[in-house]
Amino acid sequence: MRQHFLYNTLVLISWNARKEKAQETERISKLSARYYRLALDKGETYNALDKEVELLHH
């Protein structure tokens, strides 16, 4: 449940930054939200290589 709160908070920050035309803040919060959504999803101990590469990208 906590990971959803973190993800939703970052999405809210991203949305608000977009509204205020704070492009760098929007970019950082979007990437952070994507990273945490992938990293915390399902609580798996090991990730597939493609998922690890995607995490590194974010």
MDTraj code that builds the backbone (N, CA, C; nanometers):
import mdtraj as md
import numpy as np

residues = "MET ARG GLN HIS PHE LEU TYR ASN THR LEU VAL LEU ILE SER TRP ASN ALA ARG LYS GLU LYS ALA GLN GLU THR GLU ARG ILE SER LYS LEU SER ALA ARG TYR TYR ARG LEU ALA LEU ASP LYS GLY GLU THR TYR ASN ALA LEU ASP LYS GLU VAL GLU LEU LEU HIS HIS".split()
xyz = np.array([
    [0.0819, -0.1190, 0.0000],
    [0.0000, 0.0000, 0.0000],
    [0.0868, 0.1261, 0.0000],
    [0.1961, 0.1257, 0.0732],
    [0.2807, 0.2453, 0.0811],
    [0.3410, 0.2841, -0.0525],
    [0.3772, 0.1831, -0.1342],
    [0.4357, 0.2149, -0.2635],
    [0.3360, 0.2885, -0.3521],
    [0.2082, 0.2586, -0.3393],
    [0.1073, 0.3284, -0.4185],
    [0.0965, 0.4739, -0.3736],
    [0.1097, 0.4973, -0.2451],
    [0.1078, 0.6340, -0.1942],
    [0.2254, 0.7129, -0.2511],
    [0.3437, 0.6536, -0.2514],
    [0.4621, 0.7195, -0.3057],
    [0.4440, 0.7475, -0.4544],
    [0.4007, 0.6481, -0.5289],
    [0.3796, 0.6651, -0.6722],
    [0.2757, 0.7744, -0.6986],
    [0.1630, 0.7694, -0.6300],
    [0.0577, 0.8687, -0.6508],
    [0.1031, 1.0091, -0.6132],
    [0.1833, 1.0214, -0.5103],
    [0.2368, 1.1518, -0.4711],
    [0.3272, 1.2078, -0.5800],
    [0.4125, 1.1255, -0.6352],
    [0.5012, 1.1707, -0.7427],
    [0.4233, 1.2091, -0.8682],
    [0.3185, 1.1353, -0.8989],
    [0.2348, 1.1690, -1.0136],
    [0.1651, 1.3028, -0.9898],
    [0.1186, 1.3264, -0.8687],
    [0.0560, 1.4541, -0.8351],
    [0.1553, 1.5696, -0.8495],
    [0.2776, 1.5497, -0.8035],
    [0.3821, 1.6519, -0.8191],
    [0.4072, 1.6781, -0.9668],
    [0.4148, 1.5727, -1.0454],
    [0.4365, 1.5858, -1.1893],
    [0.3234, 1.6640, -1.2552],
    [0.2007, 1.6288, -1.2217],
    [0.0842, 1.6974, -1.2777],
    [0.0853, 1.8452, -1.2413],
    [0.1144, 1.8754, -1.1155],
    [0.1174, 2.0141, -1.0700],
    [0.2312, 2.0912, -1.1378],
    [0.3455, 2.0288, -1.1535],
    [0.4584, 2.0928, -1.2206],
    [0.4235, 2.1229, -1.3659],
    [0.3533, 2.0314, -1.4292],
    [0.3109, 2.0549, -1.5685],
    [0.2180, 2.1747, -1.5766],
    [0.1250, 2.1814, -1.4834],
    [0.0295, 2.2923, -1.4785],
    [0.1013, 2.4256, -1.4604],
    [0.2063, 2.4247, -1.3801],
    [0.2815, 2.5476, -1.3515],
    [0.3968, 2.5696, -1.4488],
    [0.4072, 2.4830, -1.5494],
    [0.5117, 2.4921, -1.6522],
    [0.6534, 2.4832, -1.5935],
    [0.6671, 2.3996, -1.4913],
    [0.7979, 2.3718, -1.4316],
    [0.8488, 2.2427, -1.4960],
    [0.9054, 2.2554, -1.6143],
    [0.9382, 2.1392, -1.6969],
    [1.0379, 2.0435, -1.6326],
    [1.1407, 2.0956, -1.5701],
    [1.2422, 2.0075, -1.5100],
    [1.1834, 1.9304, -1.3912],
    [1.1019, 1.9974, -1.3114],
    [1.0364, 1.9300, -1.1987],
    [0.9408, 1.8236, -1.2494],
    [0.8693, 1.8536, -1.3563],
    [0.7793, 1.7548, -1.4155],
    [0.8572, 1.6335, -1.4641],
    [0.9666, 1.6565, -1.5322],
    [1.0477, 1.5468, -1.5860],
    [1.1026, 1.4586, -1.4739],
    [1.1597, 1.5213, -1.3722],
    [1.2190, 1.4461, -1.2615],
    [1.1126, 1.3660, -1.1861],
    [1.0000, 1.4259, -1.1586],
    [0.8966, 1.3550, -1.0830],
    [0.8354, 1.2420, -1.1656],
    [0.8196, 1.2613, -1.2977],
    [0.7688, 1.1535, -1.3836],
    [0.8646, 1.0355, -1.3854],
    [0.9929, 1.0640, -1.4031],
    [1.0921, 0.9561, -1.4057],
    [1.0988, 0.8845, -1.2711],
    [1.0903, 0.9608, -1.1634],
    [1.0923, 0.8996, -1.0299],
    [0.9701, 0.8117, -1.0091],
    [0.8540, 0.8586, -1.0521],
    [0.7317, 0.7799, -1.0380],
    [0.7430, 0.6499, -1.1165],
    [0.7938, 0.6571, -1.2381],
    [0.8114, 0.5358, -1.3192],
    [0.9101, 0.4401, -1.2542],
    [1.0202, 0.4956, -1.2044],
    [1.1216, 0.4127, -1.1390],
    [1.0615, 0.3380, -1.0198],
    [0.9961, 0.4116, -0.9304],
    [0.9415, 0.3477, -0.8111],
    [0.8276, 0.2524, -0.8433],
    [0.7508, 0.2843, -0.9437],
    [0.6436, 0.1921, -0.9825],
    [0.7027, 0.0585, -1.0281],
    [0.8099, 0.0639, -1.1057],
    [0.8757, -0.0587, -1.1512],
    [0.9502, -0.1274, -1.0372],
    [1.0235, -0.0503, -0.9577],
    [1.1085, -0.1075, -0.8532],
    [1.0275, -0.1702, -0.7402],
    [0.9145, -0.1120, -0.7076],
    [0.8367, -0.1586, -0.5935],
    [0.7221, -0.2499, -0.6326],
    [0.7006, -0.2706, -0.7602],
    [0.5891, -0.3510, -0.8069],
    [0.6037, -0.4959, -0.7636],
    [0.5036, -0.5467, -0.6969],
    [0.4917, -0.6885, -0.6573],
    [0.5956, -0.7342, -0.5557],
    [0.6852, -0.6492, -0.5117],
    [0.7801, -0.6872, -0.4095],
    [0.8718, -0.8021, -0.4461],
    [0.8981, -0.8202, -0.5734],
    [0.9833, -0.9297, -0.6170],
    [1.1281, -0.9064, -0.5741],
    [1.1972, -1.0140, -0.5392],
    [1.3364, -1.0046, -0.4992],
    [1.4279, -0.9913, -0.6202],
    [1.3967, -1.0644, -0.7262],
    [1.4774, -1.0620, -0.8479],
    [1.3942, -1.0068, -0.9631],
    [1.4612, -0.9333, -1.0506],
    [1.3948, -0.8769, -1.1675],
    [1.4546, -0.9358, -1.2939],
    [1.3733, -0.9434, -1.3970],
    [1.4226, -0.9851, -1.5276],
    [1.5178, -0.8775, -1.5797],
    [1.6084, -0.9178, -1.6658],
    [1.7088, -0.8255, -1.7187],
    [1.6450, -0.7049, -1.7868],
    [1.5403, -0.7258, -1.8661],
    [1.4766, -0.6125, -1.9334],
    [1.4177, -0.5135, -1.8351],
    [1.3659, -0.5634, -1.7209],
    [1.3120, -0.4741, -1.6182],
    [1.4248, -0.3961, -1.5511],
    [1.5389, -0.4600, -1.5256],
    [1.6538, -0.3920, -1.4664],
    [1.7050, -0.2817, -1.5583],
    [1.7110, -0.3083, -1.6887],
    [1.7553, -0.2080, -1.7846],
    [1.6595, -0.0895, -1.7850],
    [1.5306, -0.1180, -1.7795],
    [1.4310, -0.0102, -1.7746],
    [1.4456, 0.0719, -1.6456],
    [1.4730, 0.0057, -1.5332],
    [1.4959, 0.0772, -1.4073],
    [1.6174, 0.1698, -1.4192],
    [1.7230, 0.1205, -1.4804],
    [1.8418, 0.2024, -1.4989],
    [1.8139, 0.3247, -1.5860],
    [1.7287, 0.3046, -1.6864],
    [1.6937, 0.4157, -1.7743],
    [1.6251, 0.5282, -1.6959],
    [1.5347, 0.4893, -1.6057],
    [1.4605, 0.5878, -1.5266],
    [1.5459, 0.6415, -1.4146],
])
top = md.Topology()
chain = top.add_chain()
for i, resn in enumerate(residues, 1):
    res = top.add_residue(resn, chain, resSeq=i)
    for name in ("N", "CA", "C"):
        top.add_atom(name, md.element.get_by_symbol(name[0]), res)
traj = md.Trajectory(xyz[None], top)
